Amino acid sequence: MFANDEIVLKRILARKKSGNKNDGHKIGLIFEGGGMRGVFSSGVARGLNELGLSDCFDIVYGSSSGSCAAAYLLSGEIADGSAIYYKDLSGFRFIRPWKVSKMMDIDYLGGVFRNGERSLDQKALKASDTLLKIYVSNAVSGAHKCFTNKSNIDMVDLLMASCATPGYYGKTVRLGGADYLDGNVEKKLPVEEAVGDGCTDILIVPTVPSNYRAKSGPLSEILTKFLMRKLTPEFKYAHRNRIGTYNENLDIAFGKKQLDNVNIFTISPNIKNSMGETNYENLKKISDNGASKAINYFRKAGK
């Protein structure tokens, strides 16, 4: 965890007490994803819900599996949404390493969201008075595209597109007449979008520890080149150039780079959190870690 201004927590708590968002502040909430690392985001979201803070944000942002935490939080079903990781995705039901072109079965994930025991209530999500922004990447150009819970599209399709990691899922997802993939290509941690939207206070939930910075080594480049061989040169270029922006946003989240006139509080994991985690107990532990950290920070701020 890094906190460069606990006023973010205090302003969120004040909103809960007053029940009024017209307080002169604009509060954003950002959930990072990253495959199964999103279980931490879902845990933090569960903690926010347990504290009665789900409706205290003006805008919630998500990409990749972070979009799932955001969607289930605003639909009022985050307890179920968090449980999906260890009850529906653990083992080899979702991640199947032996399937080279479909290591992450996004079709199965979509079935969980649409028809499973813990399916997403799209009607409730669209009715939320909090704006949800979810990012995806154009499968041809690699450019990002933002859809919201007010967009005239199927929300499960949107979550599938944002989670469709290039190279690990052998298809694209059609949205509004175009094909899309993973929102993490350009908007892995969309801090600049929240600032551009005028947020004065931002709660950031990365799924990596404070000492993490993305890098690309020879082996990862070879693997990426192989897995993304069928994608366009433009998409691959955007994918290669995502690292710099992502690391800059991590620097903001963890206090290595300051922003003027924006208050930031960051909650991040302090236990191992892997993109390819499949173990039930580990996933449950990571989810509980996120929930307990959120609850403890807000309770401390409220004293």
Helices and strands as residue ranges (DSSP letters): E 2-3, H 7-18, E 27-31, G 35-37, H 38-50, E 59-63, H 65-75, H 78-87, H 106-115, H 122-127, E 131-138, E 144-148, H 155-163, E 173-175, E 178-181, G 183-185, H 191-196, E 201-205, H 218-227, H 233-240, H 242-253, E 263-266, H 280-301
